[in-house]
Amino acid sequence: MNEQFFHLPEEKQQAIINASLEVFATHEYKKASTDDIAAKAGISKGLLFYYFHNKKSLYLFLYDYTKKIVTDQVVDTHFDEITDFFELLSYSAEKKAALLSRNPYIMDFVMRCFYPEKEEVSDSLNSTNQEYIDNSIFCYFKNVDFTKFRDDTDPEKILRMLLWMTDGYISEKRRQGKPFVLEEIMQDFGEWSDMFRKMAYKEEFL
């Protein structure tokens, strides 16, 4: 992307971001129209491509933008004070859910990013998503007390199983053509976490 984008007034930057999020959130990547984005942002298509050289560049910029928003929402002062693995997962999930419920376009865009179809951006997203998850394991859990876990239990595997279960929920909804209901997945995620906690923690920590 062109660094000149960041020299624009904050209001104009946000107009372009919001327009892009709306269009990419409501359409598959290949059907998302840059003409629509430019029109909603109140700029010409040529100017849009001046700031973002192509559609893929704009999409990947939005991916990084939404990751930062979600991370900034979750990693606050209280976050660093939490030392329990499952409490941290619950806190993170609640903070993310609060953000996504207030910003439906962000929620839909994030869902499309983490569950991309076979499109031009799919390979880039799948690779970046895995890197993001791997880095999060070390960043998010740096203050966690892992001595609570049984000696024969791997916390990283617990985390990955929870992610796989969430993936399965989303994939099933997409196959059935049903809407993604945030409240449902939050309730299920809480139940899954409780189940794994009982299996993974030493008796004195239950």
PAZAPA-4460 file (N, C-alpha, C; in steps of 0.05 Angstrom, whole numbers, plus 32768, in hexadecimal, padded with zeros to 4 digits):
% residues 206
    n_x    n_y    n_z   ca_x   ca_y   ca_z    c_x    c_y    c_z   seq   type   mol
   8011   7FE8   8000   8000   8000   8000   8011   8019   8000     1      M     A
   8005   802F   7FF9   8013   8049   7FF8   8012   8056   8013     2      N     A
   8029   805E   801E   802A   806A   8038   801B   8085   8039     3      E     A
   8015   8090   8022   8005   80A9   8021   7FEA   80A6   802E     4      Q     A
   7FE0   808D   802F   7FC6   8089   803C   7FC6   8093   8059     5      F     A
   7FDD   808F   8067   7FDE   8097   8083   7FE2   80B5   8087     6      F     A
   7FE6   80C3   8070   7FE8   80E0   8072   7FCD   80ED   806E     7      H     A
   7FB9   80DD   8068   7F9E   80E7   8065   7F93   80EF   8081     8      L     A
   7F80   8101   8083   7F73   8106   809C   7F66   80ED   80A7     9      P     A
   7F66   80EA   80C1   7F5B   80D2   80CE   7F3F   80CC   80C4    10      E     A
   7F2F   80E0   80C1   7F13   80DC   80B8   7F12   80CF   809D    11      E     A
   7F23   80D8   808B   7F23   80CD   8070   7F2E   80B0   8070    12      K     A
   7F43   80AB   8080   7F4D   8090   8082   7F37   807D   808C    13      Q     A
   7F28   8086   80A0   7F13   8075   80AB   7EFC   8070   8098    14      Q     A
   7EF6   8084   8087   7EE1   8081   8074   7EE9   806B   8060    15      A     A
   7F02   806B   8057   7F0B   8056   8044   7F0B   803B   8052    16      I     A
   7F14   803A   806A   7F15   8020   8079   7EF8   8016   807D    17      I     A
   7EE6   8027   8086   7ECB   801E   808C   7EBD   8015   8072    18      N     A
   7EC1   8023   805C   7EB5   801B   8043   7EC0   8000   803A    19      A     A
   7EDA   7FFC   803D   7EE6   7FE3   8035   7EDC   7FCC   8046    20      S     A
   7EDB   7FD0   8060   7ED1   7FBC   8072   7EB4   7FB3   806B    21      L     A
   7EA4   7FC7   8065   7E88   7FC1   805E   7E86   7FB0   8045    22      E     A
   7E94   7FB7   8031   7E92   7FA9   8017   7E9E   7F8D   8019    23      V     A
   7EB6   7F8B   8026   7EC3   7F71   8028   7EB4   7F5F   803C    24      F     A
   7EA7   7F6A   804F   7E98   7F5A   8063   7E7E   7F4F   8058    25      A     A
   7E73   7F5C   8044   7E59   7F54   803A   7E5B   7F45   801F    26      T     A
   7E73   7F42   8015   7E77   7F34   7FFB   7E90   7F22   7FFD    27      H     A
   7E8F   7F0C   7FED   7EA7   7EFC   7FEA   7EBC   7F0E   7FDD    28      E     A
   7ED5   7F07   7FE1   7EEB   7F18   7FD7   7EE8   7F1E   7FB9    29      Y     A
   7EE3   7F09   7FA9   7EE3   7F0D   7F8C   7ECB   7F1D   7F83    30      K     A
   7EB6   7F1F   7F94   7E9E   7F2E   7F8C   7E9E   7F4A   7F99    31      K     A
   7EB0   7F4F   7FAB   7EB2   7F6A   7FB8   7EBB   7F7E   7FA3    32      A     A
   7EAD   7F94   7FA0   7EB2   7FA7   7F8B   7EC2   7FBF   7F96    33      S     A
   7ED9   7FC4   7F8A   7EE9   7FDC   7F92   7EDA   7FF6   7F89    34      T     A
   7EC9   7FF4   7F75   7EB8   800B   7F6D   7EA6   8012   7F84    35      D     A
   7E9A   7FFE   7F91   7E88   8003   7FA7   7E97   800F   7FBF    36      D     A
   7EAF   8004   7FC4   7EC0   800E   7FDA   7EC6   802C   7FD6    37      I     A
   7ECF   8033   7FBE   7ED6   804E   7FB8   7EBE   8061   7FBB    38      A     A
   7EA7   8058   7FB0   7E8E   8068   7FB2   7E86   806D   7FCF    39      A     A
   7E87   8057   7FDF   7E7F   805A   7FFB   7E92   806C   800B    40      K     A
   7EAC   806B   8002   7EC0   807B   8010   7EC1   8098   8006    41      A     A
   7EB3   809D   7FF0   7EB2   80B8   7FE5   7ECC   80C0   7FD7    42      G     A
   7ED9   80AD   7FCB   7EF1   80B2   7FBC   7EEF   80A4   7FA0    43      I     A
   7F02   80AB   7F8E   7F02   809E   7F74   7F10   8083   7F77    44      S     A
   7F0A   8071   7F64   7F16   8057   7F64   7F34   805A   7F60    45      K     A
   7F3C   806D   7F4F   7F58   8072   7F4A   7F67   807A   7F63    46      G     A
   7F5A   808A   7F73   7F67   8093   7F8C   7F69   807B   7FA0    47      L     A
   7F55   806A   7FA0   7F55   8052   7FB1   7F6E   8041   7FAA    48      L     A
   7F72   803E   7F90   7F89   802E   7F87   7FA4   803D   7F89    49      F     A
   7FA2   8057   7F8D   7FBB   8066   7F92   7FC5   805F   7FAE    50      Y     A
   7FB2   805D   7FC1   7FB9   8056   7FDD   7FBE   8038   7FE0    51      Y     A
   7FAE   8028   7FD3   7FB1   800B   7FD4   7FB3   8001   7FB8    52      F     A
   7FCA   7FF6   7FB1   7FD1   7FF1   7F95   7FBD   7FDE   7F87    53      H     A
   7FB1   7FCD   7F96   7F9D   7FBB   7F8A   7F8A   7FB1   7FA0    54      N     A
   7F77   7FA2   7F98   7F62   7F98   7FAA   7F6D   7F86   7FC0    55      K     A
   7F80   7F75   7FB8   7F8C   7F63   7FCC   7F9C   7F73   7FE1    56      K     A
   7FAA   7F87   7FD9   7FB9   7F98   7FEC   7FA6   7FA5   8000    57      S     A
   7F90   7FAF   7FF7   7F7C   7FBB   8008   7F71   7FA7   801C    58      L     A
   7F6B   7F8F   8012   7F5F   7F7A   8023   7F72   7F72   8039    59      Y     A
   7F8C   7F6E   8032   7FA0   7F66   8046   7FA6   7F7C   805A    60      L     A
   7FA3   7F95   8051   7FA6   7FAC   8063   7F8F   7FAB   8078    61      F     A
   7F77   7FA6   806F   7F60   7FA4   8081   7F64   7F8C   8095    62      L     A
   7F6F   7F77   808B   7F74   7F60   809C   7F86   7F68   80B4    63      Y     A
   7F9C   7F76   80AD   7FAF   7F7F   80C2   7FA1   7F94   80D5    64      D     A
   7F91   7FA5   80C9   7F83   7FB9   80D8   7F70   7FAD   80EC    65      Y     A
   7F60   7F99   80E4   7F4D   7F8D   80F6   7F5B   7F7C   810C    66      T     A
   7F72   7F70   8104   7F81   7F61   8119   7F8A   7F74   812F    67      K     A
   7F94   7F8B   8127   7F9E   7F9F   813A   7F87   7FA8   814C    68      K     A
   7F70   7FAE   8140   7F59   7FB7   8150   7F51   7FA2   8165    69      I     A
   7F4F   7F89   815C   7F47   7F73   816E   7F5C   7F70   8185    70      V     A
   7F76   7F71   817D   7F8B   7F6E   8191   7F8B   7F85   81A5    71      T     A
   7F87   7F9D   819B   7F87   7FB4   81AD   7F6F   7FB3   81C0    72      D     A
   7F58   7FA7   81B6   7F41   7FA5   81C7   7F45   7F90   81DD    73      Q     A
   7F53   7F7B   81D7   7F57   7F65   81EA   7F6D   7F6A   81FE    74      V     A
   7F84   7F72   81F3   7F9C   7F74   8204   7F9D   7F8F   8212    75      V     A
   7F8E   7F91   8228   7F8E   7FA9   8238   7F9D   7FA4   8253    76      D     A
   7F9A   7FB6   8266   7FA8   7FB4   827F   7FA0   7F9B   828E    77      T     A
   7F86   7F95   828F   7F7D   7F7E   829E   7F86   7F64   8291    78      H     A
   7F88   7F64   8277   7F91   7F4C   8268   7FAC   7F42   8273    79      F     A
   7FBF   7F54   8277   7FD9   7F4D   8281   7FDA   7F44   829E    80      D     A
   7FC3   7F48   82AC   7FC2   7F40   82C8   7FB7   7F23   82CB    81      E     A
   7FAB   7F19   82B6   7F9F   7EFE   82B7   7FB4   7EE8   82B4    82      I     A
   7FB5   7ED6   82C7   7FC9   7EC1   82C6   7FBD   7EA5   82C2    83      T     A
   7FA2   7EA3   82C1   7F95   7E89   82BD   7F90   7E86   829F    84      D     A
   7F98   7E70   8294   7F96   7E6A   8277   7F79   7E6D   826E    85      F     A
   7F66   7E60   827B   7F4B   7E5F   8272   7F3C   7E7A   8277    86      F     A
   7F44   7E87   828D   7F39   7EA1   8293   7F41   7EB5   827D    87      E     A
   7F5A   7EB2   8274   7F64   7EC3   825F   7F55   7EBF   8245    88      L     A
   7F50   7EA5   823E   7F41   7E9F   8226   7F25   7EAB   8227    89      L     A
   7F18   7EA8   823F   7EFD   7EB3   8242   7EFD   7ED1   8240    90      S     A
   7F10   7EDE   824C   7F12   7EFB   824B   7F16   7F05   822E    91      Y     A
   7F28   7EF8   8220   7F2E   7EFF   8205   7F15   7EFC   81F3    92      S     A
   7F07   7EE5   81F7   7EEF   7EE0   81E7   7ED9   7EF5   81EC    93      A     A
   7ED6   7EFC   8205   7EC1   7F10   820C   7EC8   7F2C   8200    94      E     A
   7EE1   7F34   8202   7EEA   7F4D   81F7   7EE7   7F4E   81D8    95      K     A
   7EEE   7F38   81CB   7EEB   7F37   81AE   7ECE   7F37   81A6    96      K     A
   7EBD   7F29   81B5   7EA1   7F28   81AF   7E94   7F44   81B2    97      A     A
   7E9C   7F52   81C7   7E92   7F6D   81CB   7E99   7F7F   81B4    98      A     A
   7EB2   7F7D   81AA   7EBA   7F8E   8193   7EAB   7F86   817A    99      L     A
   7EA9   7F6C   8175   7E9D   7F63   815C   7E7F   7F69   815C   100      L     A
   7E72   7F68   8173   7E55   7F6D   8174   7E4F   7F8B   816E   101      S     A
   7E63   7F9C   8175   7E5F   7FB9   8170   7E66   7FC1   8153   102      R     A
   7E75   7FAF   8146   7E7F   7FB4   812B   7E79   7F9D   8119   103      N     A
   7E60   7F9A   810F   7E58   7F82   8100   7E69   7F7F   80E7   104      P     A
   7E72   7F94   80DA   7E82   7F91   80C2   7E9D   7F85   80C8   105      Y     A
   7EA8   7F8D   80DF   7EC2   7F82   80E8   7EBE   7F64   80ED   106      I     A
   7EA9   7F5D   80FB   7EA4   7F41   8101   7EA2   7F30   80E7   107      M     A
   7E92   7F39   80D4   7E8F   7F2A   80BB   7EA9   7F29   80AB   108      D     A
   7EB8   7F3F   80AB   7ED1   7F3F   809D   7EE5   7F2C   80AA   109      F     A
   7EE7   7F2D   80C5   7EF9   7F1B   80D3   7EF2   7EFD   80CD   110      V     A
   7ED8   7EF7   80CD   7ECF   7EDC   80C7   7ED8   7ED3   80AB   111      M     A
   7ED5   7EE5   8098   7EDD   7EDF   807D   7EFC   7EDB   807B   112      R     A
   7F0B   7EEB   808A   7F28   7EE9   808A   7F31   7ECF   8096   113      C     A
   7F25   7EC6   80AC   7F2E   7EAE   80B9   7F23   7E95   80AD   114      F     A
   7F0F   7E98   809C   7F04   7E80   808E   7F01   7E87   8070   115      Y     A
   7F18   7E8D   8063   7F17   7E96   8047   7F10   7E7F   8034   116      P     A
   7F01   7E87   801F   7EFB   7E74   800A   7F13   7E72   7FF8   117      E     A
   7F11   7E61   7FE3   7F27   7E5E   7FD0   7F28   7E76   7FBE   118      K     A
   7F35   7E8B   7FC7   7F36   7EA4   7FB8   7F53   7EAE   7FB6   119      E     A
   7F56   7EC4   7FA9   7F71   7ECF   7FA5   7F80   7ED4   7FBE   120      E     A
   7F71   7EDB   7FD4   7F7E   7EE2   7FED   7F81   7ECA   8000   121      V     A
   7F76   7EB3   7FF9   7F74   7E9D   800C   7F8F   7E94   8016   122      S     A
   7FA3   7E8F   8004   7FBD   7E86   800D   7FCA   7E99   8020   123      D     A
   7FC9   7EB3   8019   7FD5   7EC7   802A   7FC8   7EC8   8046   124      S     A
   7FAE   7EC5   8047   7F9F   7EC6   8060   7FA5   7EAD   8071   125      L     A
   7FA4   7E96   8064   7FA9   7E7D   8074   7FC4   7E7D   8080   126      N     A
   7FD8   7E86   8072   7FF4   7E88   807C   7FF6   7E9C   8093   127      S     A
   7FEA   7EB3   808F   7FEB   7EC8   80A3   7FDB   7EC1   80BC   128      T     A
   7FC4   7EB4   80B8   7FB4   7EAC   80CF   7FC3   7E99   80E1   129      N     A
   7FD1   7E85   80D4   7FE0   7E72   80E4   7FF6   7E7F   80F3   130      Q     A
   8004   7E92   80E6   801A   7EA1   80F3   800F   7EB1   810B   131      E     A
   7FF7   7EBD   8107   7FEB   7ECD   811C   7FE4   7EBC   8134   132      Y     A
   7FD9   7EA4   812F   7FD2   7E92   8145   7FEB   7E89   8154   133      I     A
   8000   7E82   8145   8019   7E79   8151   8025   7E8F   8163   134      D     A
   8025   7EA7   8159   8031   7EBD   8168   8020   7EC4   8180   135      N     A
   8005   7EC1   817E   7FF3   7EC8   8194   7FF8   7EB5   81AC   136      S     A
   7FFF   7E9C   81A6   8004   7E89   81BC   8019   7E94   81CF   137      I     A
   802E   7E9F   81C3   8044   7EA9   81D3   803F   7EC5   81DF   138      F     A
   8031   7ED5   81D0   802B   7EF1   81D9   8015   7EF2   81EE   139      C     A
   7FFF   7EE5   81E8   7FE7   7EE6   81FA   7FEB   7ED8   8215   140      Y     A
   7FFB   7EC3   8215   7FFD   7EB3   822D   8017   7EB5   823C   141      F     A
   8025   7ECB   8238   803F   7ECF   8245   803D   7ED1   8263   142      K     A
   8026   7ED9   826E   8023   7EDC   828B   8013   7EC5   8298   143      N     A
   800C   7EB1   8288   7FFB   7E9B   8292   800B   7E88   82A4   144      V     A
   7FFE   7E7F   82B9   800A   7E6B   82CB   8004   7E4F   82C1   145      D     A
   8018   7E44   82B3   8014   7E29   82A6   8018   7E12   82BA   146      F     A
   8020   7E18   82D3   8023   7E03   82E6   8008   7DF7   82EF   147      T     A
   7FF2   7E04   82E8   7FD8   7DF9   82EE   7FD1   7DE1   82DD   148      K     A
   7FDF   7DDE   82C7   7FD9   7DC8   82B5   7FE5   7DAD   82BF   149      F     A
   7FD7   7D98   82BA   7FE1   7D7D   82C0   7FFB   7D79   82B0   150      R     A
   800D   7D69   82BA   8027   7D65   82AD   8024   7D58   8291   151      D     A
   800F   7D49   828D   800B   7D3B   8274   7FFA   7D4B   8260   152      D     A
   7FF6   7D65   8266   7FE5   7D76   8255   7FF5   7D8C   8248   153      T     A
   7FF0   7D90   822E   7FFD   7DA5   821F   7FEA   7DBC   821A   154      D     A
   7FEE   7DD3   8227   7FDC   7DEA   8224   7FD8   7DF3   8207   155      P     A
   7FEE   7DF1   81F8   7FEC   7DFA   81DC   7FD8   7DE8   81CC   156      E     A
   7FD8   7DCE   81D2   7FC5   7DBC   81C5   7FA9   7DC2   81CE   157      K     A
   7FA5   7DCA   81E7   7F8A   7DD1   81F1   7F80   7DEA   81E1   158      I     A
   7F92   7DFE   81DE   7F8A   7E15   81CF   7F83   7E0F   81B2   159      L     A
   7F93   7DFE   81A6   7F8E   7DF7   818A   7F74   7DE7   8187   160      R     A
   7F6E   7DD6   819A   7F55   7DC7   8199   7F3D   7DDA   819C   161      M     A
   7F3F   7DEE   81AD   7F29   7E01   81AF   7F26   7E11   8195   162      L     A
   7F3C   7E18   8189   7F3B   7E26   816F   7F2E   7E14   815A   163      L     A
   7F35   7DFA   815A   7F2A   7DE8   8146   7F0C   7DE4   814A   164      W     A
   7F03   7DE3   8163   7EE7   7DE1   8169   7ED8   7DFA   8160   165      M     A
   7EE4   7E11   8164   7ED7   7E2A   815A   7ED6   7E2A   813C   166      T     A
   7EEC   7E21   812F   7EED   7E1F   8112   7ED6   7E0C   8108   167      D     A
   7ED3   7DF6   8116   7EBE   7DE3   810E   7EA2   7DEF   8110   168      G     A
   7E9E   7DFF   8125   7E84   7E0C   8128   7E7F   7E1F   8111   169      Y     A
   7E93   7E30   810A   7E90   7E43   80F4   7E8C   7E35   80DA   170      I     A
   7E9B   7E20   80D5   7E99   7E11   80BC   7E7E   7E04   80B8   171      S     A
   7E74   7DF9   80CE   7E59   7DEC   80CD   7E44   7E01   80C6   172      E     A
   7E45   7E18   80D3   7E32   7E2E   80CD   7E33   7E36   80AF   173      K     A
   7E4C   7E38   80A5   7E4F   7E40   8089   7E44   7E2B   8076   174      R     A
   7E49   7E12   807C   7E3F   7DFC   806B   7E20   7DFC   806B   175      R     A
   7E15   7E02   8082   7DF7   7E02   8085   7DEB   7E1B   807B   176      Q     A
   7DFB   7E2F   8075   7DF1   7E49   806C   7DE3   7E58   8082   177      G     A
   7DEB   7E52   809B   7DDF   7E60   80B2   7DF0   7E77   80BB   178      K     A
   7DE4   7E8B   80C7   7DF4   7EA2   80D1   7E05   7E9A   80E9   179      P     A
   7E1B   7EA8   80EB   7E2E   7EA5   8102   7E22   7EB5   8119   180      F     A
   7E1A   7EA7   812F   7E0E   7EB4   8146   7E23   7EB6   815C   181      V     A
   7E2B   7ECE   8162   7E41   7ED3   8175   7E3B   7EC8   8190   182      L     A
   7E22   7ECC   8199   7E1A   7EC3   81B4   7E1C   7EA4   81B7   183      E     A
   7E16   7E96   81A2   7E17   7E79   81A2   7E33   7E6F   81A5   184      E     A
   7E45   7E7A   8194   7E61   7E70   8195   7E6E   7E78   81AF   185      I     A
   7E66   7E8F   81BB   7E71   7E97   81D5   7E69   7E83   81EA   186      M     A
   7E50   7E7B   81EA   7E46   7E68   81FE   7E54   7E4D   81FA   187      Q     A
   7E56   7E44   81E2   7E63   7E2A   81DC   7E80   7E2B   81E4   188      D     A
   7E8D   7E41   81DD   7EAA   7E44   81E4   7EAE   7E42   8202   189      F     A
   7E9C   7E4F   8211   7E9E   7E4E   822E   7E9B   7E31   8239   190      G     A
   7E89   7E22   822D   7E85   7E07   8236   7E9D   7DF5   822E   191      E     A
   7EA8   7DFA   8216   7EC0   7DEA   820E   7ED7   7DF0   8221   192      W     A
   7EDB   7E0A   8227   7EF1   7E12   8239   7EEE   7E05   8254   193      S     A
   7ED6   7E04   825F   7ED2   7DF8   8279   7ED8   7DDA   8278   194      D     A
   7ED0   7DCD   8262   7ED5   7DB1   825F   7EF4   7DAB   825F   195      M     A
   7F02   7DBB   824F   7F1F   7DB7   824D   7F2D   7DBE   8268   196      F     A
   7F23   7DD1   8275   7F2F   7DD9   828F   7F2E   7DC2   82A3   197      R     A
   7F17   7DB4   82A4   7F14   7D9E   82B6   7F26   7D87   82AF   198      K     A
   7F2C   7D84   8295   7F3D   7D6E   828C   7F5B   7D75   828F   199      M     A
   7F61   7D8F   828C   7F7D   7D97   828A   7F8B   7DA0   82A4   200      A     A
   7F7B   7DAB   82B7   7F87   7DB6   82CF   7F8B   7DA1   82E5   201      Y     A
   7F9F   7DA5   82F5   7FA4   7D95   830C   7F8C   7D98   8320   202      K     A
   7F87   7D85   8330   7F70   7D84   8341   7F6E   7D9D   8353   203      E     A
   7F85   7DA6   835E   7F84   7DBD   8371   7F7C   7DD7   8364   204      E     A
   7F7B   7DD8   8349   7F74   7DF1   833B   7F58   7DF0   8330   205      F     A
   7F4A   7DDB   8335   7F2E   7DD9   832B   7F1A   7DE5   833E   206      L     A
***
